[in-house]
Amino acid sequence: MGTWSVVVLPALVGWLAAPESTVGWFSAVSLASAIWFLGHGQSVGAGGVAISLTPLLLLGVFVYITQRFARRLAATQRLRVGPGDWSRVAQWGVVPGFLVGYALVSALFALFTLGGPATPGVAAVLGSLLVPLAALGFVLLRPDDEEAPAFVRTWFRRGPTWLPSVWRTGWRAAGLLLAVGLVVVAVQLVVSWSAVADIQGQYGANVGALVVITLAQLALLGNAATWALSFLAGPGFQVALGSTIAPAGAHPGLLPLVPALGALPQAADYPGAVYAVLLVPVALGAWVGRRVDAELEFFGDLGARVRATAVAAVIAVAVVVAVTALGTGAVGVDRLSAVGPHLWSFAAALTAEVVGGALLYLGARVLLEHRGQSGSEQSPGSQEGPDNPTATADED
C-alpha cells in the first residue's frame, strides 16, 4: 500500500484541483492504479494506445519503499528463528511469502483499473513482481554480510574468490554511471530553464495541476539520465521516430508539448570535437579497474586480475542496460511508438567503452609494476662485477 499511495495521492490532488472535471474520484484512483503498474515496468493501454515506457524514478521509489518493508521483515524473522535457521526460513518462507503477498496486492490494484481510462496488460500482476524481486535482491544478495542467508553466500562461493568484491564494485559503478547521466540532465535543465518555463506557462494550469505536471516530469528524470548516458556513449537517443540526438548532431524534430523537453538541444550538426564525450564512460571504466585493483590482491595471477576487472565492468554495464531497457518504450502511436536510446547499439558502445577503460587502466598498472620490478632488479646496489666497488673489496 505504501507504493500505491505514492501515485494515488497526487492523482486525488489533481482531481480536487480540477473542479471542472466531470469524472468521479474513483476514476482518479483507477488511473493512479494504472500508473502504479506502469511504474512496475508493465505496459498500460489507454484508448487503444499502448504505453510501455517505465518512469524510472518512480520505479526507483517503488523499489526503495518495498526494500524498506523487506528489510524490516527479514530482520524480524531472523531475530525470531535465530541465525541457525535463518537461511532455511529466508529461502522457503520469507522470499516466496513476500512475493505471493505482493502478487495478491497487485491483483487487487488490477481490479481498481477495470472500467477506468487505462488498464494494464494481462500478465501485469506477475510482471509487477519485478519490484519485490529487486527489493529482496538489495536486502539479501549481500555476499560480504554475515547476516545474509547462508544460501546466498554459498552461491557466491561457487564462483571465484574475487566474485563478492567484484559484485559490489559492479553495482557501485552502475550507480555512478546513472548518476553521471543525471548530472548531465540537471545541468541541461538549468541552462535551458527559460525554454522549459515558457512551455510550462503555455499550460495555463492552476497550482494543483502544476504540482501534478511537475511530479509526472520528475518521474521521468531517470529516463532522461539514461538518454544522457547514451549520448555520452555515442549512439544517442530519440524522442520520436526519425529524430536523433547524438554527438554527431541534434535533430529532435517535432516534439510533444512537454516542458522538460524544452531542455533538448536545437537542431544542429556538431563538430567532431564533441565526440570527446566518449571519454566519460571510458574514464568511469578506469574507475572500475582502479576499485578492483585497490580492493583485491591477486598475488601475481594476471589472468584472474583481468577476469575480475572485466566482470566488474560487465556487471555495471548489464545493470545500466537493463534499467535503460525498462525506461525505453512507447508513449503513444506513430512517431511516439519508440522513445529512448537504440538499446543494442547503446549496449555495445557502453560495453566497449567501460570494459575497455577498465582494461586500459589495468594494462597501465601492470606495465608500471613491471617497470618498477625491472628497475629494482637492475639497481646498482644489487649488481656484482669488476666495476662494483663492493665486489672488488670482497675479492681483495
Disulfide bonds with the S-S distance in Angstrom:
none
